[in-house]
């Protein structure tokens, strides 16, 4: 999945324009206060999804706010100016028959309600009150803290949480809080209504948000409702001018970490700093195509590592972000195969740029399958709204509208440039997840 921040594409098909948006059933307009209103028409079923998204998340959080974007997500579904309590909030949701949720990630927060199309106006009023007029009652904040920290407990029950966290902490050690979506326990447990209000006033403003309405709706009707209910929402200063997220410095050395957990295998992770949407848009497309190519069962990468029996599974992925998306390789092996597996992985990486590492047919197949996946993703309006909100907060709407054309333009030269610039010979973090017994047998003892 892709991402950036109001970036103009400088590669093939640089601006899709109204025709491309219409092809996807999308229309977009702006209110005078800067709020972008995106409508996705799909009359297949009589439902509508109302989603609001803001450019906020871990990347806006210095250490003293680490995890408060996530806590704010929980506080969104609480009392506001027109609904006196969480209990009343939930009762109103039941009256409207809503399916609802919210998410927080590195560079996006979003909240959505899905309900019958006939209740669209009431749903829009409900969204307006929640996004514009939260109360952040102290008693509700206190009640919600253990709910959020319980997510820590569930995460920490998984060995893979500790593994991924250890690698990410080394990869982004200087500004770790700006990658740490789940946050810091102590920061969450001591959060105040005043801090919640600071986040609201800084990031939950119309010129830093988009309202997406998808389903059996009419653009003119939606725009009239939005103008009525959100048109007087006051514009604010651009938060990213006064509070720009930090640039993550490149790794200046390769590092290793061993994570000791009660597992019965040896898991290997390697992570590099990948392209940023601010300075290498072309590289993001090459990353997606290459990851798909070598992820297929008939690729040399899979044959040399999985079919050979050295690992039980392996994959390479890239997370597209504005502020340094990671490239991550993961593999599963065991004590007896570990050293040979590590050597084989290193050998495959060195061959990534060989002219015969993948065929023209494999390259075209990857592009076709990525396009088909995007087409399938547009079939269900609610999920399509989530996709659009993610792209809007990061890559921008034009980035999404041009995504398939730019995938199709990826060449072997683009992939070679990507691999050489970010992977081959580049500093990285290697994390091994294994048991104490296996770590000692492999000489990896002394880890986390």
C-alpha positions in Angstrom: 0.0 0.0 0.0 1.2 3.5 -0.9 1.5 6.8 0.8 3.0 11.0 0.9 1.9 14.4 1.7 0.3 16.5 -1.1 3.2 15.6 -3.4 2.9 16.1 -7.2 4.0 13.1 -9.2 7.1 13.7 -11.2 7.0 10.3 -13.0 4.9 8.9 -15.8 1.2 9.9 -15.9 2.0 12.8 -13.6 -1.6 14.0 -13.2 -4.7 11.9 -13.8 -7.2 14.7 -13.8 -11.0 14.4 -13.7 -11.2 11.5 -16.3 -9.2 9.2 -14.2 -11.1 10.1 -11.0 -14.4 9.4 -12.8 -13.1 6.0 -13.9 -12.8 5.0 -10.3 -16.2 6.6 -9.3 -14.4 9.4 -7.4 -15.2 13.1 -7.2 -13.4 15.6 -5.1 -13.9 19.2 -4.0 -12.6 21.6 -1.3 -14.5 23.7 1.1 -13.2 27.3 1.7 -11.7 26.2 5.0 -9.5 23.6 3.2 -11.5 20.5 4.0 -11.3 18.1 1.0 -14.5 16.2 0.3 -14.1 13.0 -1.6 -17.2 11.1 -2.8 -17.1 7.5 -4.1 -20.3 6.4 -5.8 -21.2 2.8 -5.7 -25.0 2.0 -5.7 -24.6 -1.8 -5.4 -26.1 -1.9 -1.9 -28.1 0.8 0.0 -25.3 1.6 2.4 -23.0 4.6 3.0 -19.7 4.9 4.7 -18.6 8.2 6.3 -14.9 8.4 7.0 -12.8 11.3 8.2 -9.0 11.1 8.1 -6.3 13.4 9.3 -2.5 13.7 8.8 -1.6 12.6 12.3 -0.1 9.5 13.9 3.2 8.3 15.3 5.2 10.5 13.0 3.9 13.7 14.8 4.9 12.5 18.3 7.9 13.6 20.2 8.7 11.3 23.2 6.3 13.2 25.6 3.4 12.5 23.2 4.4 8.9 22.3 1.2 7.0 21.8 -1.2 9.8 22.3 -2.5 9.7 18.7 -3.5 6.2 19.5 -5.1 7.3 22.8 -7.0 10.0 20.9 -8.4 7.4 18.6 -10.0 5.8 21.7 -11.3 9.1 23.0 -12.9 9.9 19.7 -15.8 7.5 20.6 -16.7 9.4 23.8 -18.7 12.4 24.9 -19.0 15.5 22.8 -20.9 18.8 22.9 -24.2 17.1 21.9 -23.7 13.6 23.4 -23.1 13.7 27.2 -21.3 10.4 27.8 -19.8 7.3 26.1 -22.9 5.4 27.0 -25.1 8.0 25.2 -22.6 7.9 22.3 -22.9 4.1 22.0 -26.7 4.3 22.3 -26.9 6.7 19.4 -24.7 4.5 17.3 -27.1 1.6 18.0 -30.0 3.8 17.0 -28.4 4.5 13.6 -27.4 0.8 13.1 -23.8 1.8 12.5 -20.7 -0.4 12.0 -17.9 1.8 13.2 -14.2 1.8 14.0 -11.0 3.9 13.8 -7.3 3.2 13.3 -3.9 4.8 14.0 -0.7 4.2 12.0 2.6 6.0 11.4 1.1 8.7 9.2 -2.7 8.4 9.3 -5.6 8.4 11.7 -9.1 7.6 10.5 -12.6 7.1 11.8 -15.6 5.7 10.0 -19.2 4.8 10.3 -21.2 2.6 7.9 -25.0 2.9 7.9 -28.1 2.8 5.7 -28.1 5.4 3.0 -31.3 6.9 4.3 -29.5 7.8 7.6 -26.7 9.6 5.8 -27.5 13.1 7.1 -27.9 11.9 10.7 -24.6 10.0 10.3 -22.9 13.2 9.1 -24.2 15.1 12.1 -22.8 12.4 14.3 -19.4 12.6 12.6 -19.4 16.4 12.9 -20.0 16.3 16.6 -17.4 13.7 17.2 -14.6 15.3 15.2 -15.3 19.0 16.0 -16.6 19.0 19.6 -15.1 16.3 21.8 -15.1 17.0 25.5 -12.2 14.8 26.7 -13.9 14.3 30.1 -11.3 13.4 32.8 -13.4 10.4 34.0 -13.6 9.0 30.5 -9.9 9.5 29.9 -9.1 7.6 33.2 -11.4 4.8 32.2 -9.9 4.5 28.8 -6.2 4.3 29.8 -6.3 0.6 30.9 -8.2 -0.2 27.7 -5.3 1.1 25.7 -2.6 -0.4 27.9 -4.4 -3.8 27.5 -3.4 -3.6 23.9 0.2 -3.5 25.1 -0.5 -6.7 27.1 -2.0 -8.5 24.1 0.9 -7.4 21.9 3.5 -8.3 24.4 2.1 -11.8 24.6 3.4 -12.4 21.1 7.1 -13.1 20.5 6.8 -11.4 17.2 5.9 -8.1 18.8 9.2 -8.1 20.7 11.1 -9.1 17.6 9.7 -6.4 15.3 10.0 -3.8 18.0 13.6 -4.6 18.7 14.5 -4.3 15.0 12.6 -1.1 14.5 14.1 0.6 17.6 17.5 0.0 16.2 16.5 1.1 12.7 15.0 4.3 13.9 16.7 4.8 17.2 17.2 8.6 17.1 13.5 9.4 16.6 11.9 6.1 17.8 8.7 7.7 19.1 7.9 8.9 15.6 7.6 5.3 14.5 6.1 3.8 17.7 2.4 3.6 16.9 1.3 1.8 20.0 3.1 4.3 22.2 4.7 4.4 25.6 2.8 3.1 28.6 3.8 5.9 31.0 2.9 8.6 28.5 -0.5 7.0 28.0 -1.1 6.5 31.7 -0.3 10.1 32.5 -2.2 11.7 29.6 -4.3 14.7 30.4 -7.3 16.3 28.7 -5.0 19.3 28.0 -2.7 17.2 25.9 -5.7 15.7 24.0 -6.9 19.3 23.3 -3.4 20.2 22.0 -3.6 17.3 19.5 -7.1 18.3 18.4 -6.2 22.0 17.9 -3.0 21.1 16.0 -4.0 18.3 13.7 -7.8 17.8 13.8 -8.5 20.9 11.6 -10.2 21.1 8.2 -7.1 22.0 6.2 -5.4 18.9 7.6 -8.3 16.5 7.0 -10.4 14.9 4.4 -14.0 13.7 4.6 -14.7 10.6 2.4 -18.3 9.4 1.7 -18.6 6.1 -0.2 -21.5 4.0 -1.3 -25.0 4.6 -2.5 -24.7 8.4 -2.4 -24.9 11.4 -4.8 -22.0 13.8 -4.9 -24.3 16.9 -4.9 -26.2 15.7 -1.9 -23.1 14.9 0.0 -21.5 18.3 -0.7 -24.6 20.2 0.4 -24.6 18.3 3.7 -20.8 18.8 4.2 -21.1 22.5 3.5 -23.9 22.9 6.0 -22.3 20.9 8.8 -18.5 21.5 8.2 -18.4 24.7 6.3 -17.9 26.9 9.5 -15.2 24.6 10.9 -12.3 27.1 11.3 -9.2 26.7 9.3 -6.0 26.6 11.3 -2.3 27.0 10.8 -0.5 24.2 8.8 0.8 22.0 11.7 3.6 20.7 9.5 5.1 24.1 9.1 5.4 24.8 12.8 5.9 21.2 13.9 7.6 19.3 11.1 8.3 15.6 11.7 12.0 14.9 11.9 14.0 13.2 9.1 15.2 9.8 10.2 19.0 9.8 9.6 20.5 7.0 7.5 22.0 4.1 9.4 25.7 4.7 9.8 26.5 1.0 10.5 24.9 -2.4 10.3 23.6 -3.8 13.6 22.4 -7.1 15.0 20.0 -8.0 17.8 18.9 -11.3 19.3 15.5 -11.5 20.8 14.9 -14.4 23.2 11.4 -15.7 23.4 9.8 -19.2 23.9 9.7 -20.1 20.2 10.5 -23.4 18.5 12.2 -22.0 15.4 14.8 -19.4 14.4 13.3 -16.4 12.7 15.5 -14.0 10.8 14.7 -10.4 9.9 16.7 -7.9 8.0 15.6 -4.2 7.7 16.9 -1.4 5.5 15.8 2.2 5.2 13.7 2.4 1.9 12.5 5.2 -0.3 10.7 8.2 1.0 7.8 9.7 -0.9 9.4 13.1 -0.4 12.5 12.4 -2.4 12.2 9.1 -4.4 8.7 8.5 -5.7 9.9 6.4 -8.5 11.6 4.1 -6.1 8.3 3.3 -4.3 6.9 1.8 -7.5 10.0 -0.2 -8.2 9.9 -1.5 -4.6 6.3 -2.8 -4.9 7.0 -4.5 -8.2 10.2 -6.2 -7.1 8.7 -7.4 -3.8 5.9 -9.0 -5.7 8.2 -10.6 -8.3 10.4 -12.3 -5.8 7.5 -13.3 -3.6 6.1 -15.7 -6.2 6.6 -19.4 -5.7 8.4 -19.7 -9.1 10.9 -16.9 -8.4 14.6 -17.8 -8.0 14.5 -16.2 -4.6 11.8 -18.7 -3.4 13.4 -21.7 -5.2 16.9 -21.1 -3.7 15.6 -20.5 -0.2 12.3 -22.4 0.3 12.4 -25.1 -2.3 16.0 -25.9 -1.2 14.8 -26.5 2.3 16.9 -23.9 3.9 13.9 -21.9 5.2 10.3 -22.7 5.7 9.2 -19.3 4.3 10.7 -16.0 3.2 9.4 -12.7 2.0 10.6 -9.2 1.2 8.3 -6.2 1.7 8.3 -2.4 1.6 6.1 0.0 3.5 5.6 3.2 1.5 5.8 6.3 3.7 6.6 9.9 3.6 9.2 9.6 6.3 11.4 6.6 5.4 9.5 3.5 4.7 11.3 0.3 5.9 12.3 -2.6 3.6 11.9 -5.8 5.6 13.0 -9.3 4.8 11.7 -12.1 7.0 12.5 -15.8 7.0 11.9 -18.9 9.2 14.5 -21.6 9.7 15.8 -23.6 12.6 19.0 -24.2 14.6 20.4 -26.8 12.2 19.8 -24.7 9.0 20.3 -21.2 10.4 23.9 -20.6 9.3 23.4 -21.9 5.9 20.1 -20.0 5.6 21.8 -16.7 6.5 24.6 -17.3 4.0 22.1 -18.2 1.3 20.0 -15.1 2.0 23.1 -12.9 1.7 24.0 -14.7 -1.6 20.6 -14.1 -3.1 20.7 -10.4 -2.2 24.0 -10.1 -4.1 22.2 -11.6 -7.2 19.2 -9.3 -7.1 20.6 -7.2 -9.8 21.7 -10.0 -12.1 20.2 -9.7 -15.6 18.6 -13.2 -15.4 17.4 -13.0 -11.8 13.8 -12.7 -13.0 12.2 -13.0 -16.5 10.3 -10.5 -18.5 7.2 -12.7 -18.1 7.6 -12.6 -14.3 7.9 -8.8 -14.3 4.7 -8.4 -16.4 2.9 -11.0 -14.3 3.7 -8.9 -11.2 2.3 -5.7 -12.7 -0.8 -7.5 -13.9 -1.5 -9.1 -10.5 -0.9 -5.8 -8.6 -3.4 -4.1 -10.9 -5.9 -6.8 -10.4 -5.5 -6.5 -6.6 -6.2 -2.8 -6.8 -9.3 -3.4 -9.0 -10.7 -5.9 -6.5 -10.1 -3.5 -3.7 -12.5 -1.0 -5.2 -15.4 -3.4 -5.2 -16.4 -2.9 -1.6 -17.1 0.8 -0.9 -16.1 0.8 2.8 -12.7 -0.8 2.2 -12.2 1.5 -0.8 -12.8 4.5 1.5 -10.1 3.2 3.8 -7.7 2.8 0.9 -8.4 6.4 -0.3 -8.0 7.8 3.2 -4.6 6.1 3.6 -3.4 7.4 0.3 -4.8 10.9 0.9 -2.9 11.3 4.1 0.4 10.1 2.6 0.8 9.8 -1.1 -2.1 12.1 -2.0 -5.1 11.4 -4.2 -3.2 11.9 -7.4 -0.7 9.3 -6.3 -3.4 6.8 -6.0 -5.1 7.7 -9.3 -1.8 7.3 -11.1 -0.6 4.2 -9.2 -1.3 1.6 -11.9 0.1 3.6 -14.7 3.3 4.1 -12.7 3.5 0.5 -11.8 3.3 -0.4 -15.5 6.1 2.0 -16.3 8.6 0.3 -13.9 11.5 -1.0 -15.9 14.4 -3.4 -15.1 16.6 -0.3 -14.7 14.3 1.1 -12.1 14.4 -2.1 -10.1 18.2 -2.3 -10.4 18.5 1.3 -9.2 16.2 0.7 -6.3 18.1 -2.4 -5.2 21.5 -0.8 -5.4 20.3 2.4 -3.7 18.6 0.8 -0.7 19.6 -2.9 -0.3 22.8 -4.2 -1.8 25.8 -3.1 0.3 23.6 -0.8 2.5 23.6 -0.7 6.3 20.8 -2.7 7.8 19.6 -4.2 11.1 19.4 -7.9 11.5 17.2 -9.3 14.2 17.0 -13.0 15.2 14.1 -14.3 17.2 14.8 -17.6 18.9 14.8 -19.6 22.2 17.5 -19.3 24.9 18.6 -22.8 24.1 19.0 -22.3 20.4 20.6 -18.9 20.9 23.3 -20.4 23.1 23.8 -23.3 20.6 24.3 -20.7 17.8 26.4 -18.3 19.7 23.7 -15.7 19.8 23.2 -15.5 23.6 23.1 -12.2 25.3 20.2 -10.7 23.3 17.0 -9.1 24.5 
